[in-house]
Amino acid sequence: MAYVDGFVVAVPKKNLDAYKKLSKLCGKVWREHGALDYCEWVADDVKVGKWTSFPRAVKQKPNETVVFSWITYKSRAARDKINAKVMADPRLKVAMDAKNAPFDAKRMIYGGFESLVKV
């Protein structure tokens, strides 16, 4: 059964090019280590909700946009093995350091998800 890691981050608009460059590198590394898919999407029609929303979830500031991402794996076991390899990959050591990231990693929301419905 497929497994997905999902992410939502606030990215300063001035850092979108740097974020895109990092995303391409991350996608390449995750795919090389066995991820089935790596997707990053930038907000286009994302409103601030009255009680909750993507912007509220990441405490979006006026100069930021929201990025919604996911990585697909064959299974939870495959994800755990792949992520261990990715975290040890020297190409991402500097890039994954929070102080070098083009976004505030403390406001990133992420988690692993099992498939519920696929139509």
Biopython code that builds the backbone (N, CA, C, O; Angstrom):
import numpy as np
from Bio.PDB.StructureBuilder import StructureBuilder

atoms = [
    (1, "MET", "N", (0.844, -1.177, 0.000)),
    (1, "MET", "CA", (0.000, 0.000, 0.000)),
    (1, "MET", "C", (0.891, 1.243, 0.000)),
    (1, "MET", "O", (1.823, 1.331, 0.799)),
    (2, "ALA", "N", (0.616, 2.199, -0.882)),
    (2, "ALA", "CA", (1.409, 3.415, -0.983)),
    (2, "ALA", "C", (1.383, 4.201, 0.326)),
    (2, "ALA", "O", (0.462, 4.074, 1.133)),
    (3, "TYR", "N", (2.413, 5.010, 0.510)),
    (3, "TYR", "CA", (2.560, 5.837, 1.705)),
    (3, "TYR", "C", (3.051, 7.208, 1.254)),
    (3, "TYR", "O", (3.829, 7.309, 0.306)),
    (4, "VAL", "N", (2.595, 8.268, 1.934)),
    (4, "VAL", "CA", (2.947, 9.629, 1.540)),
    (4, "VAL", "C", (3.437, 10.426, 2.742)),
    (4, "VAL", "O", (2.853, 10.359, 3.823)),
    (5, "ASP", "N", (4.504, 11.172, 2.545)),
    (5, "ASP", "CA", (4.911, 12.211, 3.491)),
    (5, "ASP", "C", (4.374, 13.521, 2.930)),
    (5, "ASP", "O", (4.612, 13.834, 1.763)),
    (6, "GLY", "N", (3.657, 14.286, 3.738)),
    (6, "GLY", "CA", (3.113, 15.564, 3.307)),
    (6, "GLY", "C", (3.740, 16.711, 4.074)),
    (6, "GLY", "O", (4.096, 16.564, 5.243)),
    (7, "PHE", "N", (3.875, 17.862, 3.410)),
    (7, "PHE", "CA", (4.527, 19.034, 3.995)),
    (7, "PHE", "C", (3.780, 20.301, 3.600)),
    (7, "PHE", "O", (3.256, 20.398, 2.490)),
    (8, "VAL", "N", (3.733, 21.262, 4.499)),
    (8, "VAL", "CA", (3.244, 22.602, 4.197)),
    (8, "VAL", "C", (4.227, 23.574, 4.834)),
    (8, "VAL", "O", (4.524, 23.469, 6.024)),
    (9, "VAL", "N", (4.736, 24.530, 4.037)),
    (9, "VAL", "CA", (5.699, 25.514, 4.547)),
    (9, "VAL", "C", (5.340, 26.909, 4.040)),
    (9, "VAL", "O", (4.706, 27.066, 2.997)),
    (10, "ALA", "N", (5.755, 27.903, 4.796)),
    (10, "ALA", "CA", (5.677, 29.294, 4.357)),
    (10, "ALA", "C", (7.047, 29.666, 3.816)),
    (10, "ALA", "O", (8.058, 29.498, 4.498)),
    (11, "VAL", "N", (7.079, 30.171, 2.591)),
    (11, "VAL", "CA", (8.339, 30.540, 1.947)),
    (11, "VAL", "C", (8.313, 32.027, 1.620)),
    (11, "VAL", "O", (7.382, 32.494, 0.963)),
    (12, "PRO", "N", (9.315, 32.777, 2.064)),
    (12, "PRO", "CA", (9.379, 34.183, 1.656)),
    (12, "PRO", "C", (9.397, 34.280, 0.126)),
    (12, "PRO", "O", (10.146, 33.561, -0.536)),
    (13, "LYS", "N", (8.581, 35.158, -0.422)),
    (13, "LYS", "CA", (8.489, 35.280, -1.879)),
    (13, "LYS", "C", (9.844, 35.560, -2.508)),
    (13, "LYS", "O", (10.127, 35.090, -3.610)),
    (14, "LYS", "N", (10.683, 36.319, -1.818)),
    (14, "LYS", "CA", (12.007, 36.630, -2.357)),
    (14, "LYS", "C", (12.907, 35.386, -2.403)),
    (14, "LYS", "O", (13.927, 35.388, -3.093)),
    (15, "ASN", "N", (12.538, 34.334, -1.680)),
    (15, "ASN", "CA", (13.337, 33.106, -1.639)),
    (15, "ASN", "C", (12.786, 31.988, -2.518)),
    (15, "ASN", "O", (13.297, 30.869, -2.476)),
    (16, "LEU", "N", (11.754, 32.268, -3.312)),
    (16, "LEU", "CA", (11.142, 31.202, -4.109)),
    (16, "LEU", "C", (12.126, 30.548, -5.081)),
    (16, "LEU", "O", (12.089, 29.332, -5.269)),
    (17, "ASP", "N", (12.993, 31.332, -5.693)),
    (17, "ASP", "CA", (13.968, 30.736, -6.615)),
    (17, "ASP", "C", (14.925, 29.799, -5.874)),
    (17, "ASP", "O", (15.234, 28.711, -6.360)),
    (18, "ALA", "N", (15.388, 30.223, -4.703)),
    (18, "ALA", "CA", (16.269, 29.375, -3.897)),
    (18, "ALA", "C", (15.520, 28.134, -3.417)),
    (18, "ALA", "O", (16.085, 27.041, -3.384)),
    (19, "TYR", "N", (14.256, 28.301, -3.046)),
    (19, "TYR", "CA", (13.446, 27.161, -2.613)),
    (19, "TYR", "C", (13.262, 26.173, -3.761)),
    (19, "TYR", "O", (13.358, 24.962, -3.565)),
    (20, "LYS", "N", (12.999, 26.690, -4.953)),
    (20, "LYS", "CA", (12.818, 25.832, -6.131)),
    (20, "LYS", "C", (14.104, 25.055, -6.425)),
    (20, "LYS", "O", (14.055, 23.868, -6.747)),
    (21, "LYS", "N", (15.232, 25.716, -6.316)),
    (21, "LYS", "CA", (16.515, 25.039, -6.534)),
    (21, "LYS", "C", (16.705, 23.917, -5.510)),
    (21, "LYS", "O", (17.103, 22.808, -5.867)),
    (22, "LEU", "N", (16.421, 24.208, -4.238)),
    (22, "LEU", "CA", (16.525, 23.193, -3.188)),
    (22, "LEU", "C", (15.556, 22.045, -3.456)),
    (22, "LEU", "O", (15.917, 20.880, -3.291)),
    (23, "SER", "N", (14.326, 22.363, -3.868)),
    (23, "SER", "CA", (13.318, 21.340, -4.148)),
    (23, "SER", "C", (13.754, 20.409, -5.267)),
    (23, "SER", "O", (13.553, 19.198, -5.187)),
    (24, "LYS", "N", (14.349, 20.970, -6.307)),
    (24, "LYS", "CA", (14.828, 20.129, -7.408)),
    (24, "LYS", "C", (15.908, 19.169, -6.924)),
    (24, "LYS", "O", (15.918, 17.997, -7.301)),
    (25, "LEU", "N", (16.816, 19.669, -6.089)),
    (25, "LEU", "CA", (17.852, 18.798, -5.538)),
    (25, "LEU", "C", (17.235, 17.723, -4.654)),
    (25, "LEU", "O", (17.576, 16.546, -4.771)),
    (26, "CYS", "N", (16.327, 18.124, -3.769)),
    (26, "CYS", "CA", (15.666, 17.156, -2.886)),
    (26, "CYS", "C", (14.918, 16.105, -3.691)),
    (26, "CYS", "O", (15.015, 14.911, -3.408)),
    (27, "GLY", "N", (14.178, 16.547, -4.688)),
    (27, "GLY", "CA", (13.437, 15.611, -5.525)),
    (27, "GLY", "C", (14.348, 14.604, -6.200)),
    (27, "GLY", "O", (14.042, 13.413, -6.253)),
    (28, "LYS", "N", (15.467, 15.085, -6.713)),
    (28, "LYS", "CA", (16.440, 14.193, -7.361)),
    (28, "LYS", "C", (16.963, 13.162, -6.367)),
    (28, "LYS", "O", (17.023, 11.971, -6.672)),
    (29, "VAL", "N", (17.339, 13.623, -5.183)),
    (29, "VAL", "CA", (17.918, 12.720, -4.175)),
    (29, "VAL", "C", (16.873, 11.711, -3.697)),
    (29, "VAL", "O", (17.163, 10.517, -3.623)),
    (30, "TRP", "N", (15.665, 12.171, -3.372)),
    (30, "TRP", "CA", (14.621, 11.248, -2.903)),
    (30, "TRP", "C", (14.307, 10.210, -3.977)),
    (30, "TRP", "O", (14.168, 9.026, -3.671)),
    (31, "ARG", "N", (14.192, 10.646, -5.238)),
    (31, "ARG", "CA", (13.875, 9.695, -6.321)),
    (31, "ARG", "C", (15.017, 8.694, -6.512)),
    (31, "ARG", "O", (14.768, 7.505, -6.714)),
    (32, "GLU", "N", (16.258, 9.163, -6.450)),
    (32, "GLU", "CA", (17.400, 8.246, -6.594)),
    (32, "GLU", "C", (17.414, 7.187, -5.499)),
    (32, "GLU", "O", (17.860, 6.062, -5.727)),
    (33, "HIS", "N", (16.932, 7.540, -4.320)),
    (33, "HIS", "CA", (16.929, 6.590, -3.205)),
    (33, "HIS", "C", (15.655, 5.739, -3.160)),
    (33, "HIS", "O", (15.514, 4.891, -2.278)),
    (34, "GLY", "N", (14.722, 5.956, -4.106)),
    (34, "GLY", "CA", (13.587, 5.056, -4.213)),
    (34, "GLY", "C", (12.201, 5.645, -4.081)),
    (34, "GLY", "O", (11.220, 4.917, -4.235)),
    (35, "ALA", "N", (12.074, 6.939, -3.802)),
    (35, "ALA", "CA", (10.735, 7.532, -3.737)),
    (35, "ALA", "C", (10.070, 7.421, -5.107)),
    (35, "ALA", "O", (10.731, 7.552, -6.137)),
    (36, "LEU", "N", (8.775, 7.182, -5.112)),
    (36, "LEU", "CA", (8.034, 7.032, -6.366)),
    (36, "LEU", "C", (7.705, 8.370, -7.008)),
    (36, "LEU", "O", (7.646, 8.474, -8.233)),
    (37, "ASP", "N", (7.491, 9.396, -6.189)),
    (37, "ASP", "CA", (7.083, 10.695, -6.701)),
    (37, "ASP", "C", (7.504, 11.767, -5.699)),
    (37, "ASP", "O", (7.553, 11.517, -4.495)),
    (38, "TYR", "N", (7.806, 12.960, -6.203)),
    (38, "TYR", "CA", (8.183, 14.093, -5.360)),
    (38, "TYR", "C", (7.527, 15.322, -5.974)),
    (38, "TYR", "O", (7.849, 15.682, -7.106)),
    (39, "CYS", "N", (6.620, 15.972, -5.260)),
    (39, "CYS", "CA", (5.846, 17.098, -5.807)),
    (39, "CYS", "C", (5.878, 18.303, -4.869)),
    (39, "CYS", "O", (5.769, 18.156, -3.652)),
    (40, "GLU", "N", (6.026, 19.479, -5.442)),
    (40, "GLU", "CA", (5.981, 20.738, -4.691)),
    (40, "GLU", "C", (5.044, 21.678, -5.454)),
    (40, "GLU", "O", (5.167, 21.834, -6.669)),
    (41, "TRP", "N", (4.117, 22.296, -4.741)),
    (41, "TRP", "CA", (3.123, 23.176, -5.351)),
    (41, "TRP", "C", (3.069, 24.486, -4.578)),
    (41, "TRP", "O", (3.020, 24.484, -3.348)),
    (42, "VAL", "N", (3.078, 25.609, -5.302)),
    (42, "VAL", "CA", (3.022, 26.920, -4.662)),
    (42, "VAL", "C", (1.581, 27.437, -4.685)),
    (42, "VAL", "O", (0.853, 27.234, -5.657)),
    (43, "ALA", "N", (1.184, 28.099, -3.611)),
    (43, "ALA", "CA", (-0.193, 28.592, -3.465)),
    (43, "ALA", "C", (-0.584, 29.510, -4.615)),
    (43, "ALA", "O", (0.183, 30.375, -5.040)),
    (44, "ASP", "N", (-1.795, 29.296, -5.103)),
    (44, "ASP", "CA", (-2.347, 30.134, -6.162)),
    (44, "ASP", "C", (-3.713, 30.669, -5.743)),
    (44, "ASP", "O", (-4.042, 31.826, -6.006)),
    (45, "ASP", "N", (-4.504, 29.824, -5.091)),
    (45, "ASP", "CA", (-5.842, 30.205, -4.650)),
    (45, "ASP", "C", (-6.009, 29.707, -3.218)),
    (45, "ASP", "O", (-6.767, 28.771, -2.963)),
    (46, "VAL", "N", (-5.303, 30.334, -2.295)),
    (46, "VAL", "CA", (-5.288, 29.901, -0.898)),
    (46, "VAL", "C", (-5.633, 31.112, -0.027)),
    (46, "VAL", "O", (-4.815, 32.012, 0.166)),
    (47, "LYS", "N", (-6.830, 31.112, 0.479)),
    (47, "LYS", "CA", (-7.308, 32.233, 1.291)),
    (47, "LYS", "C", (-7.030, 31.978, 2.783)),
    (47, "LYS", "O", (-6.918, 30.832, 3.219)),
    (48, "VAL", "N", (-6.924, 33.054, 3.538)),
    (48, "VAL", "CA", (-6.814, 32.947, 4.989)),
    (48, "VAL", "C", (-8.209, 32.679, 5.523)),
    (48, "VAL", "O", (-9.112, 33.497, 5.349)),
    (49, "GLY", "N", (-8.387, 31.544, 6.170)),
    (49, "GLY", "CA", (-9.690, 31.170, 6.696)),
    (49, "GLY", "C", (-10.009, 31.880, 8.000)),
    (49, "GLY", "O", (-9.124, 32.423, 8.661)),
    (50, "LYS", "N", (-11.289, 31.868, 8.364)),
    (50, "LYS", "CA", (-11.722, 32.511, 9.604)),
    (50, "LYS", "C", (-11.118, 31.802, 10.813)),
    (50, "LYS", "O", (-10.666, 32.457, 11.752)),
    (51, "TRP", "N", (-11.106, 30.458, 10.796)),
    (51, "TRP", "CA", (-10.576, 29.701, 11.930)),
    (51, "TRP", "C", (-9.293, 28.946, 11.587)),
    (51, "TRP", "O", (-8.360, 28.885, 12.387)),
    (52, "THR", "N", (-9.264, 28.379, 10.396)),
    (52, "THR", "CA", (-8.083, 27.603, 10.014)),
    (52, "THR", "C", (-7.907, 27.643, 8.501)),
    (52, "THR", "O", (-8.870, 27.829, 7.757)),
    (53, "SER", "N", (-6.687, 27.469, 8.062)),
    (53, "SER", "CA", (-6.358, 27.479, 6.628)),
    (53, "SER", "C", (-4.876, 27.175, 6.507)),
    (53, "SER", "O", (-4.163, 27.129, 7.510)),
    (54, "PHE", "N", (-4.411, 26.969, 5.287)),
    (54, "PHE", "CA", (-2.982, 26.756, 5.083)),
    (54, "PHE", "C", (-2.173, 27.964, 5.574)),
    (54, "PHE", "O", (-1.188, 27.775, 6.288)),
    (55, "PRO", "N", (-2.555, 29.207, 5.215)),
    (55, "PRO", "CA", (-1.785, 30.349, 5.723)),
    (55, "PRO", "C", (-1.747, 30.426, 7.250)),
    (55, "PRO", "O", (-0.705, 30.737, 7.826)),
    (56, "ARG", "N", (-2.860, 30.149, 7.903)),
    (56, "ARG", "CA", (-2.877, 30.183, 9.368)),
    (56, "ARG", "C", (-2.027, 29.058, 9.958)),
    (56, "ARG", "O", (-1.348, 29.249, 10.967)),
    (57, "ALA", "N", (-2.071, 27.896, 9.329)),
    (57, "ALA", "CA", (-1.347, 26.740, 9.851)),
    (57, "ALA", "C", (0.161, 26.995, 9.926)),
    (57, "ALA", "O", (0.823, 26.544, 10.861)),
    (58, "VAL", "N", (0.704, 27.721, 8.936)),
    (58, "VAL", "CA", (2.152, 27.979, 8.907)),
    (58, "VAL", "C", (2.502, 29.388, 9.387)),
    (58, "VAL", "O", (3.649, 29.825, 9.283)),
    (59, "LYS", "N", (1.493, 30.094, 9.914)),
    (59, "LYS", "CA", (1.691, 31.463, 10.395)),
    (59, "LYS", "C", (2.312, 32.345, 9.303)),
    (59, "LYS", "O", (3.302, 33.043, 9.520)),
    (60, "GLN", "N", (1.684, 32.279, 8.115)),
    (60, "GLN", "CA", (2.173, 33.008, 6.954)),
    (60, "GLN", "C", (2.242, 34.504, 7.224)),
    (60, "GLN", "O", (1.309, 35.098, 7.762)),
    (61, "LYS", "N", (3.368, 35.101, 6.839)),
    (61, "LYS", "CA", (3.566, 36.544, 6.949)),
    (61, "LYS", "C", (3.222, 37.194, 5.607)),
    (61, "LYS", "O", (3.150, 36.500, 4.593)),
    (62, "PRO", "N", (3.009, 38.511, 5.584)),
    (62, "PRO", "CA", (2.589, 39.184, 4.343)),
    (62, "PRO", "C", (3.536, 38.980, 3.157)),
    (62, "PRO", "O", (3.089, 38.977, 2.010)),
    (63, "ASN", "N", (4.810, 38.813, 3.412)),
    (63, "ASN", "CA", (5.789, 38.673, 2.325)),
    (63, "ASN", "C", (6.060, 37.214, 1.959)),
    (63, "ASN", "O", (7.052, 36.917, 1.292)),
    (64, "GLU", "N", (5.186, 36.300, 2.392)),
    (64, "GLU", "CA", (5.398, 34.871, 2.156)),
    (64, "GLU", "C", (4.271, 34.263, 1.332)),
    (64, "GLU", "O", (3.193, 34.841, 1.187)),
    (65, "THR", "N", (4.552, 33.092, 0.805)),
    (65, "THR", "CA", (3.546, 32.279, 0.143)),
    (65, "THR", "C", (3.602, 30.876, 0.748)),
    (65, "THR", "O", (4.561, 30.528, 1.435)),
    (66, "VAL", "N", (2.584, 30.090, 0.491)),
    (66, "VAL", "CA", (2.520, 28.732, 1.031)),
    (66, "VAL", "C", (2.938, 27.737, -0.045)),
    (66, "VAL", "O", (2.552, 27.863, -1.207)),
    (67, "VAL", "N", (3.729, 26.750, 0.353)),
    (67, "VAL", "CA", (4.094, 25.651, -0.535)),
    (67, "VAL", "C", (3.571, 24.356, 0.088)),
    (67, "VAL", "O", (3.771, 24.093, 1.274)),
    (68, "PHE", "N", (2.901, 23.561, -0.735)),
    (68, "PHE", "CA", (2.303, 22.286, -0.341)),
    (68, "PHE", "C", (3.045, 21.196, -1.104)),
    (68, "PHE", "O", (3.178, 21.272, -2.325)),
    (69, "SER", "N", (3.524, 20.189, -0.394)),
    (69, "SER", "CA", (4.402, 19.196, -1.008)),
    (69, "SER", "C", (4.074, 17.797, -0.523)),
    (69, "SER", "O", (3.490, 17.606, 0.543)),
    (70, "TRP", "N", (4.468, 16.819, -1.338)),
    (70, "TRP", "CA", (4.369, 15.438, -0.879)),
    (70, "TRP", "C", (5.392, 14.562, -1.588)),
    (70, "TRP", "O", (5.839, 14.852, -2.698)),
    (71, "ILE", "N", (5.737, 13.497, -0.912)),
    (71, "ILE", "CA", (6.637, 12.480, -1.457)),
    (71, "ILE", "C", (5.904, 11.151, -1.331)),
    (71, "ILE", "O", (5.401, 10.816, -0.259)),
    (72, "THR", "N", (5.845, 10.401, -2.414)),
    (72, "THR", "CA", (5.133, 9.120, -2.419)),
    (72, "THR", "C", (6.132, 7.970, -2.395)),
    (72, "THR", "O", (7.157, 7.992, -3.077)),
    (73, "TYR", "N", (5.802, 6.968, -1.588)),
    (73, "TYR", "CA", (6.633, 5.772, -1.434)),
    (73, "TYR", "C", (5.782, 4.528, -1.665)),
    (73, "TYR", "O", (4.553, 4.598, -1.638)),
    (74, "LYS", "N", (6.429, 3.402, -1.889)),
    (74, "LYS", "CA", (5.722, 2.135, -2.063)),
    (74, "LYS", "C", (4.996, 1.723, -0.783)),
    (74, "LYS", "O", (3.900, 1.165, -0.836)),
    (75, "SER", "N", (5.620, 2.004, 0.376)),
    (75, "SER", "CA", (5.059, 1.594, 1.665)),
    (75, "SER", "C", (5.704, 2.401, 2.783)),
    (75, "SER", "O", (6.648, 3.155, 2.548)),
    (76, "ARG", "N", (5.194, 2.243, 3.989)),
    (76, "ARG", "CA", (5.798, 2.901, 5.157)),
    (76, "ARG", "C", (7.212, 2.376, 5.386)),
    (76, "ARG", "O", (8.117, 3.147, 5.705)),
    (77, "ALA", "N", (7.403, 1.071, 5.225)),
    (77, "ALA", "CA", (8.739, 0.489, 5.402)),
    (77, "ALA", "C", (9.716, 1.056, 4.381)),
    (77, "ALA", "O", (10.857, 1.371, 4.718)),
    (78, "ALA", "N", (9.271, 1.187, 3.134)),
    (78, "ALA", "CA", (10.133, 1.765, 2.094)),
    (78, "ALA", "C", (10.460, 3.212, 2.440)),
    (78, "ALA", "O", (11.601, 3.645, 2.277)),
    (79, "ARG", "N", (9.464, 3.966, 2.920)),
    (79, "ARG", "CA", (9.690, 5.359, 3.309)),
    (79, "ARG", "C", (10.752, 5.468, 4.393)),
    (79, "ARG", "O", (11.639, 6.318, 4.317)),
    (80, "ASP", "N", (10.659, 4.611, 5.395)),
    (80, "ASP", "CA", (11.627, 4.670, 6.490)),
    (80, "ASP", "C", (13.045, 4.391, 5.996)),
    (80, "ASP", "O", (13.990, 5.055, 6.422)),
    (81, "LYS", "N", (13.198, 3.424, 5.111)),
    (81, "LYS", "CA", (14.522, 3.094, 4.553)),
    (81, "LYS", "C", (15.040, 4.224, 3.662)),
    (81, "LYS", "O", (16.203, 4.618, 3.749)),
    (82, "ILE", "N", (14.164, 4.732, 2.812)),
    (82, "ILE", "CA", (14.549, 5.811, 1.897)),
    (82, "ILE", "C", (14.928, 7.061, 2.670)),
    (82, "ILE", "O", (15.949, 7.679, 2.370)),
    (83, "ASN", "N", (14.136, 7.446, 3.654)),
    (83, "ASN", "CA", (14.446, 8.657, 4.421)),
    (83, "ASN", "C", (15.754, 8.529, 5.185)),
    (83, "ASN", "O", (16.476, 9.514, 5.336)),
    (84, "ALA", "N", (16.068, 7.348, 5.664)),
    (84, "ALA", "CA", (17.357, 7.143, 6.341)),
    (84, "ALA", "C", (18.505, 7.384, 5.358)),
    (84, "ALA", "O", (19.507, 8.005, 5.711)),
    (85, "LYS", "N", (18.357, 6.896, 4.137)),
    (85, "LYS", "CA", (19.392, 7.107, 3.107)),
    (85, "LYS", "C", (19.489, 8.578, 2.724)),
    (85, "LYS", "O", (20.584, 9.120, 2.573)),
    (86, "VAL", "N", (18.337, 9.216, 2.571)),
    (86, "VAL", "CA", (18.304, 10.630, 2.191)),
    (86, "VAL", "C", (18.989, 11.483, 3.258)),
    (86, "VAL", "O", (19.795, 12.355, 2.934)),
    (87, "MET", "N", (18.675, 11.237, 4.509)),
    (87, "MET", "CA", (19.253, 12.037, 5.595)),
    (87, "MET", "C", (20.765, 11.841, 5.710)),
    (87, "MET", "O", (21.459, 12.704, 6.249)),
    (88, "ALA", "N", (21.279, 10.724, 5.212)),
    (88, "ALA", "CA", (22.723, 10.475, 5.230)),
    (88, "ALA", "C", (23.405, 10.930, 3.939)),
    (88, "ALA", "O", (24.631, 10.888, 3.844)),
    (89, "ASP", "N", (22.639, 11.357, 2.963)),
    (89, "ASP", "CA", (23.196, 11.737, 1.664)),
    (89, "ASP", "C", (23.955, 13.062, 1.798)),
    (89, "ASP", "O", (23.380, 14.066, 2.217)),
    (90, "PRO", "N", (25.236, 13.064, 1.444)),
    (90, "PRO", "CA", (26.040, 14.286, 1.617)),
    (90, "PRO", "C", (25.560, 15.470, 0.770)),
    (90, "PRO", "O", (25.851, 16.617, 1.109)),
    (91, "ARG", "N", (24.846, 15.222, -0.300)),
    (91, "ARG", "CA", (24.350, 16.326, -1.135)),
    (91, "ARG", "C", (23.342, 17.195, -0.393)),
    (91, "ARG", "O", (23.140, 18.356, -0.748)),
    (92, "LEU", "N", (22.710, 16.635, 0.637)),
    (92, "LEU", "CA", (21.690, 17.394, 1.360)),
    (92, "LEU", "C", (22.133, 17.871, 2.735)),
    (92, "LEU", "O", (21.374, 18.562, 3.414)),
    (93, "LYS", "N", (23.322, 17.525, 3.157)),
    (93, "LYS", "CA", (23.775, 17.892, 4.512)),
    (93, "LYS", "C", (23.660, 19.398, 4.751)),
    (93, "LYS", "O", (23.039, 19.821, 5.725)),
    (94, "VAL", "N", (24.241, 20.195, 3.890)),
    (94, "VAL", "CA", (24.210, 21.646, 4.070)),
    (94, "VAL", "C", (22.823, 22.190, 3.740)),
    (94, "VAL", "O", (22.310, 23.060, 4.445)),
    (95, "ALA", "N", (22.219, 21.682, 2.675)),
    (95, "ALA", "CA", (20.920, 22.190, 2.229)),
    (95, "ALA", "C", (19.822, 21.955, 3.253)),
    (95, "ALA", "O", (18.905, 22.769, 3.365)),
    (96, "MET", "N", (19.892, 20.866, 3.999)),
    (96, "MET", "CA", (18.837, 20.534, 4.949)),
    (96, "MET", "C", (19.062, 21.167, 6.324)),
    (96, "MET", "O", (18.217, 21.029, 7.209)),
    (97, "ASP", "N", (20.173, 21.847, 6.511)),
    (97, "ASP", "CA", (20.434, 22.539, 7.769)),
    (97, "ASP", "C", (19.472, 23.718, 7.872)),
    (97, "ASP", "O", (19.434, 24.560, 6.976)),
    (98, "ALA", "N", (18.700, 23.789, 8.945)),
    (98, "ALA", "CA", (17.655, 24.807, 9.105)),
    (98, "ALA", "C", (18.189, 26.225, 8.929)),
    (98, "ALA", "O", (17.474, 27.084, 8.416)),
    (99, "LYS", "N", (19.420, 26.489, 9.339)),
    (99, "LYS", "CA", (19.934, 27.863, 9.218)),
    (99, "LYS", "C", (20.267, 28.225, 7.773)),
    (99, "LYS", "O", (20.439, 29.404, 7.464)),
    (100, "ASN", "N", (20.363, 27.238, 6.883)),
    (100, "ASN", "CA", (20.627, 27.497, 5.463)),
    (100, "ASN", "C", (19.368, 27.438, 4.608)),
    (100, "ASN", "O", (19.405, 27.798, 3.432)),
    (101, "ALA", "N", (18.269, 26.994, 5.176)),
    (101, "ALA", "CA", (17.037, 26.795, 4.409)),
    (101, "ALA", "C", (16.437, 28.136, 3.964)),
    (101, "ALA", "O", (16.520, 29.129, 4.688)),
    (102, "PRO", "N", (15.833, 28.157, 2.769)),
    (102, "PRO", "CA", (15.200, 29.399, 2.283)),
    (102, "PRO", "C", (13.785, 29.604, 2.844)),
    (102, "PRO", "O", (12.976, 30.313, 2.246)),
    (103, "PHE", "N", (13.493, 28.985, 3.985)),
    (103, "PHE", "CA", (12.200, 29.119, 4.656)),
    (103, "PHE", "C", (12.423, 28.845, 6.139)),
    (103, "PHE", "O", (13.478, 28.344, 6.530)),
    (104, "ASP", "N", (11.437, 29.172, 6.959)),
    (104, "ASP", "CA", (11.532, 28.957, 8.398)),
    (104, "ASP", "C", (11.088, 27.525, 8.714)),
    (104, "ASP", "O", (9.892, 27.238, 8.774)),
    (105, "ALA", "N", (12.050, 26.639, 8.915)),
    (105, "ALA", "CA", (11.755, 25.219, 9.134)),
    (105, "ALA", "C", (10.944, 24.976, 10.407)),
    (105, "ALA", "O", (10.281, 23.946, 10.530)),
    (106, "LYS", "N", (10.992, 25.905, 11.346)),
    (106, "LYS", "CA", (10.227, 25.738, 12.593)),
    (106, "LYS", "C", (8.726, 25.817, 12.356)),
    (106, "LYS", "O", (7.940, 25.337, 13.173)),
    (107, "ARG", "N", (8.324, 26.426, 11.233)),
    (107, "ARG", "CA", (6.898, 26.556, 10.924)),
    (107, "ARG", "C", (6.429, 25.526, 9.898)),
    (107, "ARG", "O", (5.293, 25.592, 9.429)),
    (108, "MET", "N", (7.295, 24.580, 9.549)),
    (108, "MET", "CA", (6.917, 23.535, 8.605)),
    (108, "MET", "C", (6.006, 22.523, 9.293)),
    (108, "MET", "O", (6.262, 22.103, 10.422)),
    (109, "ILE", "N", (4.945, 22.140, 8.601)),
    (109, "ILE", "CA", (4.037, 21.104, 9.088)),
    (109, "ILE", "C", (4.276, 19.881, 8.216)),
    (109, "ILE", "O", (4.281, 19.987, 6.989)),
    (110, "TYR", "N", (4.470, 18.732, 8.830)),
    (110, "TYR", "CA", (4.742, 17.531, 8.037)),
    (110, "TYR", "C", (4.262, 16.293, 8.782)),
    (110, "TYR", "O", (4.039, 16.311, 9.992)),
    (111, "GLY", "N", (4.112, 15.234, 8.026)),
    (111, "GLY", "CA", (3.717, 13.963, 8.621)),
    (111, "GLY", "C", (3.575, 12.893, 7.569)),
    (111, "GLY", "O", (3.557, 13.179, 6.371)),
    (112, "GLY", "N", (3.474, 11.650, 8.023)),
    (112, "GLY", "CA", (3.312, 10.506, 7.142)),
    (112, "GLY", "C", (1.859, 10.060, 7.113)),
    (112, "GLY", "O", (1.172, 10.089, 8.134)),
    (113, "PHE", "N", (1.390, 9.643, 5.930)),
    (113, "PHE", "CA", (-0.010, 9.308, 5.741)),
    (113, "PHE", "C", (-0.187, 7.989, 5.004)),
    (113, "PHE", "O", (0.483, 7.721, 4.006)),
    (114, "GLU", "N", (-1.109, 7.166, 5.517)),
    (114, "GLU", "CA", (-1.510, 5.932, 4.841)),
    (114, "GLU", "C", (-2.613, 6.262, 3.847)),
    (114, "GLU", "O", (-3.347, 7.235, 4.018)),
    (115, "SER", "N", (-2.720, 5.448, 2.816)),
    (115, "SER", "CA", (-3.779, 5.626, 1.826)),
    (115, "SER", "C", (-5.142, 5.316, 2.439)),
    (115, "SER", "O", (-5.300, 4.320, 3.144)),
    (116, "LEU", "N", (-6.113, 6.166, 2.168)),
    (116, "LEU", "CA", (-7.481, 5.940, 2.621)),
    (116, "LEU", "C", (-8.391, 5.647, 1.426)),
    (116, "LEU", "O", (-9.142, 4.672, 1.429)),
    (117, "VAL", "N", (-8.312, 6.509, 0.400)),
    (117, "VAL", "CA", (-9.107, 6.336, -0.813)),
    (117, "VAL", "C", (-8.265, 6.756, -2.003)),
    (117, "VAL", "O", (-7.584, 7.781, -1.955)),
    (118, "LYS", "N", (-8.307, 5.972, -3.068)),
    (118, "LYS", "CA", (-7.676, 6.364, -4.330)),
    (118, "LYS", "C", (-8.652, 5.991, -5.427)),
    (118, "LYS", "O", (-8.987, 4.819, -5.600)),
    (119, "VAL", "N", (-9.111, 6.993, -6.170)),
    (119, "VAL", "CA", (-10.118, 6.760, -7.203)),
    (119, "VAL", "C", (-9.465, 6.917, -8.570)),
    (119, "VAL", "O", (-10.131, 6.764, -9.594)),
]
sb = StructureBuilder()
sb.init_structure("model")
sb.init_model(0)
sb.init_chain("A")
sb.init_seg("    ")
for serial, (resi, resn, name, xyz) in enumerate(atoms, 1):
    if name == "N":
        sb.init_residue(resn, " ", resi, " ")
    sb.init_atom(name, np.array(xyz, "f"), 0.0, 1.0, " ", f" {name:<3s}", serial, name[0])
structure = sb.get_structure()
